[in-house]
Amino acid sequence: MQIPVPLVTVGLLTLSNIFMTFAWYGHLRYKSLALPLVILSSWGIAFFEYMLQVPANRIGYGYFSAAELKTVQEVISLTVFMLFSTFWLHESLRWNHILGFALIVLAAWVIFKEW
């Protein structure tokens, strides 16, 4: 059974963005940890991000243009970040955050629209 390229690409990018978000922002919940430890931990987590993102871009390129791949990645990144900031950092999403993210989704629609 062959999994469609868009599904593989989006799936791998979603997983890579989960790792990326924890690498970049997960330590904010543990401000008492020493910075060198946080840097090394984040670096280790980011390794797994790259193990997923590089194949996602390699598999998706050709089906998607480079601009479309980047757009998909950004929309996924913002979606993961909204969930992460709400459930991991316990921060509220304000109306201006949601509006800003919605405008980015609108920009994604413009990029994918056949004119």
Rosetta constraint file for C-alpha pairs under 8 A:
AtomPair CA 3 CA 7 HARMONIC 6.88 0.50
AtomPair CA 3 CA 8 HARMONIC 6.63 0.50
AtomPair CA 4 CA 8 HARMONIC 6.42 0.50
AtomPair CA 5 CA 9 HARMONIC 5.98 0.50
AtomPair CA 5 CA 59 HARMONIC 6.86 0.50
AtomPair CA 5 CA 60 HARMONIC 6.19 0.50
AtomPair CA 5 CA 63 HARMONIC 7.24 0.50
AtomPair CA 6 CA 10 HARMONIC 5.97 0.50
AtomPair CA 6 CA 60 HARMONIC 6.72 0.50
AtomPair CA 6 CA 63 HARMONIC 7.66 0.50
AtomPair CA 7 CA 11 HARMONIC 5.87 0.50
AtomPair CA 8 CA 12 HARMONIC 6.04 0.50
AtomPair CA 8 CA 56 HARMONIC 7.13 0.50
AtomPair CA 8 CA 59 HARMONIC 7.81 0.50
AtomPair CA 8 CA 60 HARMONIC 7.92 0.50
AtomPair CA 9 CA 13 HARMONIC 6.05 0.50
AtomPair CA 9 CA 56 HARMONIC 4.74 0.50
AtomPair CA 9 CA 57 HARMONIC 6.96 0.50
AtomPair CA 9 CA 59 HARMONIC 6.54 0.50
AtomPair CA 9 CA 60 HARMONIC 5.39 0.50
AtomPair CA 10 CA 14 HARMONIC 5.95 0.50
AtomPair CA 10 CA 56 HARMONIC 7.51 0.50
AtomPair CA 10 CA 72 HARMONIC 7.51 0.50
AtomPair CA 11 CA 15 HARMONIC 6.32 0.50
AtomPair CA 12 CA 16 HARMONIC 6.04 0.50
AtomPair CA 12 CA 52 HARMONIC 5.55 0.50
AtomPair CA 12 CA 53 HARMONIC 6.42 0.50
AtomPair CA 12 CA 55 HARMONIC 7.73 0.50
AtomPair CA 12 CA 56 HARMONIC 5.42 0.50
AtomPair CA 13 CA 17 HARMONIC 6.00 0.50
AtomPair CA 13 CA 52 HARMONIC 6.80 0.50
AtomPair CA 13 CA 53 HARMONIC 5.64 0.50
AtomPair CA 13 CA 56 HARMONIC 6.02 0.50
AtomPair CA 13 CA 73 HARMONIC 6.35 0.50
AtomPair CA 13 CA 76 HARMONIC 7.36 0.50
AtomPair CA 14 CA 18 HARMONIC 6.36 0.50
AtomPair CA 14 CA 73 HARMONIC 7.90 0.50
AtomPair CA 14 CA 76 HARMONIC 6.11 0.50
AtomPair CA 14 CA 77 HARMONIC 7.56 0.50
AtomPair CA 14 CA 80 HARMONIC 7.70 0.50
AtomPair CA 15 CA 19 HARMONIC 6.57 0.50
AtomPair CA 15 CA 49 HARMONIC 7.55 0.50
AtomPair CA 15 CA 52 HARMONIC 7.02 0.50
AtomPair CA 16 CA 20 HARMONIC 6.09 0.50
AtomPair CA 16 CA 48 HARMONIC 7.17 0.50
AtomPair CA 16 CA 49 HARMONIC 4.32 0.50
AtomPair CA 16 CA 50 HARMONIC 6.95 0.50
AtomPair CA 16 CA 51 HARMONIC 7.79 0.50
AtomPair CA 16 CA 52 HARMONIC 5.24 0.50
AtomPair CA 16 CA 53 HARMONIC 5.49 0.50
AtomPair CA 17 CA 21 HARMONIC 5.90 0.50
AtomPair CA 17 CA 49 HARMONIC 6.79 0.50
AtomPair CA 17 CA 73 HARMONIC 7.94 0.50
AtomPair CA 17 CA 76 HARMONIC 7.17 0.50
AtomPair CA 17 CA 77 HARMONIC 5.69 0.50
AtomPair CA 17 CA 80 HARMONIC 6.88 0.50
AtomPair CA 18 CA 22 HARMONIC 6.37 0.50
AtomPair CA 18 CA 49 HARMONIC 7.86 0.50
AtomPair CA 18 CA 80 HARMONIC 6.46 0.50
AtomPair CA 19 CA 23 HARMONIC 6.07 0.50
AtomPair CA 19 CA 45 HARMONIC 6.23 0.50
AtomPair CA 19 CA 46 HARMONIC 6.45 0.50
AtomPair CA 19 CA 48 HARMONIC 6.70 0.50
AtomPair CA 19 CA 49 HARMONIC 5.22 0.50
AtomPair CA 20 CA 24 HARMONIC 6.08 0.50
AtomPair CA 20 CA 45 HARMONIC 7.34 0.50
AtomPair CA 20 CA 46 HARMONIC 5.83 0.50
AtomPair CA 20 CA 49 HARMONIC 5.65 0.50
AtomPair CA 21 CA 25 HARMONIC 5.69 0.50
AtomPair CA 21 CA 26 HARMONIC 6.85 0.50
AtomPair CA 21 CA 77 HARMONIC 7.89 0.50
AtomPair CA 21 CA 80 HARMONIC 7.53 0.50
AtomPair CA 21 CA 81 HARMONIC 6.62 0.50
AtomPair CA 21 CA 84 HARMONIC 7.61 0.50
AtomPair CA 22 CA 26 HARMONIC 4.23 0.50
AtomPair CA 22 CA 27 HARMONIC 7.45 0.50
AtomPair CA 22 CA 42 HARMONIC 7.64 0.50
AtomPair CA 22 CA 45 HARMONIC 7.45 0.50
AtomPair CA 23 CA 27 HARMONIC 7.55 0.50
AtomPair CA 23 CA 41 HARMONIC 7.52 0.50
AtomPair CA 23 CA 42 HARMONIC 4.31 0.50
AtomPair CA 23 CA 43 HARMONIC 6.93 0.50
AtomPair CA 23 CA 45 HARMONIC 5.40 0.50
AtomPair CA 23 CA 46 HARMONIC 5.71 0.50
AtomPair CA 24 CA 42 HARMONIC 6.57 0.50
AtomPair CA 26 CA 30 HARMONIC 7.96 0.50
AtomPair CA 26 CA 88 HARMONIC 7.74 0.50
AtomPair CA 27 CA 31 HARMONIC 6.80 0.50
AtomPair CA 27 CA 38 HARMONIC 6.52 0.50
AtomPair CA 27 CA 42 HARMONIC 7.98 0.50
AtomPair CA 28 CA 89 HARMONIC 7.63 0.50
AtomPair CA 29 CA 88 HARMONIC 7.81 0.50
AtomPair CA 29 CA 89 HARMONIC 6.33 0.50
AtomPair CA 33 CA 37 HARMONIC 6.96 0.50
AtomPair CA 33 CA 38 HARMONIC 6.73 0.50
AtomPair CA 34 CA 38 HARMONIC 6.39 0.50
AtomPair CA 35 CA 39 HARMONIC 6.10 0.50
AtomPair CA 36 CA 40 HARMONIC 6.23 0.50
AtomPair CA 37 CA 41 HARMONIC 6.04 0.50
AtomPair CA 38 CA 42 HARMONIC 5.96 0.50
AtomPair CA 39 CA 43 HARMONIC 6.07 0.50
AtomPair CA 40 CA 44 HARMONIC 6.22 0.50
AtomPair CA 41 CA 45 HARMONIC 6.31 0.50
AtomPair CA 42 CA 46 HARMONIC 6.05 0.50
AtomPair CA 43 CA 47 HARMONIC 6.47 0.50
AtomPair CA 44 CA 48 HARMONIC 7.38 0.50
AtomPair CA 45 CA 49 HARMONIC 6.85 0.50
AtomPair CA 46 CA 50 HARMONIC 6.38 0.50
AtomPair CA 47 CA 51 HARMONIC 6.32 0.50
AtomPair CA 48 CA 52 HARMONIC 6.50 0.50
AtomPair CA 49 CA 53 HARMONIC 5.98 0.50
AtomPair CA 50 CA 54 HARMONIC 5.70 0.50
AtomPair CA 51 CA 55 HARMONIC 7.02 0.50
AtomPair CA 52 CA 56 HARMONIC 6.19 0.50
AtomPair CA 53 CA 57 HARMONIC 6.20 0.50
AtomPair CA 54 CA 58 HARMONIC 6.15 0.50
AtomPair CA 55 CA 59 HARMONIC 5.88 0.50
AtomPair CA 56 CA 60 HARMONIC 5.88 0.50
AtomPair CA 57 CA 61 HARMONIC 5.75 0.50
AtomPair CA 57 CA 69 HARMONIC 6.91 0.50
AtomPair CA 60 CA 64 HARMONIC 5.75 0.50
AtomPair CA 60 CA 69 HARMONIC 7.17 0.50
AtomPair CA 61 CA 65 HARMONIC 5.97 0.50
AtomPair CA 61 CA 66 HARMONIC 6.56 0.50
AtomPair CA 61 CA 69 HARMONIC 7.24 0.50
AtomPair CA 64 CA 68 HARMONIC 5.62 0.50
AtomPair CA 64 CA 69 HARMONIC 5.92 0.50
AtomPair CA 65 CA 69 HARMONIC 6.18 0.50
AtomPair CA 66 CA 70 HARMONIC 6.22 0.50
AtomPair CA 67 CA 71 HARMONIC 6.16 0.50
AtomPair CA 67 CA 111 HARMONIC 7.83 0.50
AtomPair CA 68 CA 72 HARMONIC 6.11 0.50
AtomPair CA 68 CA 111 HARMONIC 6.93 0.50
AtomPair CA 68 CA 112 HARMONIC 6.85 0.50
AtomPair CA 69 CA 73 HARMONIC 6.16 0.50
AtomPair CA 70 CA 74 HARMONIC 6.18 0.50
AtomPair CA 71 CA 75 HARMONIC 6.28 0.50
AtomPair CA 71 CA 108 HARMONIC 5.96 0.50
AtomPair CA 71 CA 111 HARMONIC 7.74 0.50
AtomPair CA 72 CA 76 HARMONIC 6.16 0.50
AtomPair CA 72 CA 108 HARMONIC 7.62 0.50
AtomPair CA 73 CA 77 HARMONIC 5.92 0.50
AtomPair CA 74 CA 78 HARMONIC 6.14 0.50
AtomPair CA 75 CA 79 HARMONIC 6.20 0.50
AtomPair CA 75 CA 104 HARMONIC 7.38 0.50
AtomPair CA 75 CA 105 HARMONIC 6.50 0.50
AtomPair CA 75 CA 108 HARMONIC 7.60 0.50
AtomPair CA 76 CA 80 HARMONIC 6.08 0.50
AtomPair CA 77 CA 81 HARMONIC 5.98 0.50
AtomPair CA 78 CA 82 HARMONIC 6.06 0.50
AtomPair CA 78 CA 101 HARMONIC 7.05 0.50
AtomPair CA 79 CA 83 HARMONIC 6.51 0.50
AtomPair CA 80 CA 84 HARMONIC 5.99 0.50
AtomPair CA 81 CA 85 HARMONIC 5.86 0.50
AtomPair CA 82 CA 86 HARMONIC 6.19 0.50
AtomPair CA 82 CA 93 HARMONIC 7.39 0.50
AtomPair CA 83 CA 87 HARMONIC 5.98 0.50
AtomPair CA 83 CA 88 HARMONIC 7.91 0.50
AtomPair CA 84 CA 88 HARMONIC 5.19 0.50
AtomPair CA 84 CA 89 HARMONIC 6.80 0.50
AtomPair CA 85 CA 89 HARMONIC 4.84 0.50
AtomPair CA 85 CA 90 HARMONIC 6.12 0.50
AtomPair CA 85 CA 91 HARMONIC 5.55 0.50
AtomPair CA 85 CA 92 HARMONIC 7.66 0.50
AtomPair CA 86 CA 90 HARMONIC 4.75 0.50
AtomPair CA 86 CA 91 HARMONIC 4.95 0.50
AtomPair CA 86 CA 92 HARMONIC 5.92 0.50
AtomPair CA 86 CA 93 HARMONIC 7.01 0.50
AtomPair CA 87 CA 91 HARMONIC 7.63 0.50
AtomPair CA 93 CA 97 HARMONIC 6.16 0.50
AtomPair CA 93 CA 98 HARMONIC 6.88 0.50
AtomPair CA 94 CA 98 HARMONIC 6.51 0.50
AtomPair CA 95 CA 99 HARMONIC 6.06 0.50
AtomPair CA 96 CA 100 HARMONIC 5.97 0.50
AtomPair CA 97 CA 101 HARMONIC 6.16 0.50
AtomPair CA 98 CA 102 HARMONIC 6.02 0.50
AtomPair CA 99 CA 103 HARMONIC 6.23 0.50
AtomPair CA 100 CA 104 HARMONIC 6.48 0.50
AtomPair CA 101 CA 105 HARMONIC 6.38 0.50
AtomPair CA 102 CA 106 HARMONIC 6.21 0.50
AtomPair CA 103 CA 107 HARMONIC 6.19 0.50
AtomPair CA 104 CA 108 HARMONIC 6.27 0.50
AtomPair CA 105 CA 109 HARMONIC 6.35 0.50
AtomPair CA 106 CA 110 HARMONIC 6.42 0.50
AtomPair CA 107 CA 111 HARMONIC 6.36 0.50
AtomPair CA 108 CA 112 HARMONIC 6.29 0.50
AtomPair CA 109 CA 113 HARMONIC 5.90 0.50
